[in-house]
């Protein structure tokens, strides 16, 4: 499986992954930061969900620098490094989408 496609799957429903990470990076603005800096989360629609550990774990982080839902943590197994974040940015945010090889 393509590394960038595999990493993209960690950009949503990532509360648990980021909670256990030491370093995070945004694939949109390419800033690197600590997970404690994240203050915006999406995914809880009702007050009841705030007490539901499964719903809490499925929240998606918003970058504290640009607000994008494009945060990747080192617990994902992918490098939180400027070069990797730039590749992710080019693949997913610059409309240079990865396409399968044609036969």
Secondary structure, DSSP 8 states (H G I E B T S, - for coil): --HHHHHHGGGSS-HHHHHT-S-EEETTT--EE-GGG--EEE---SGGGGG-HHHHHT-EEE-TTT--S-EEEGGGSS--SHHHHHHHHHHHTSS--------
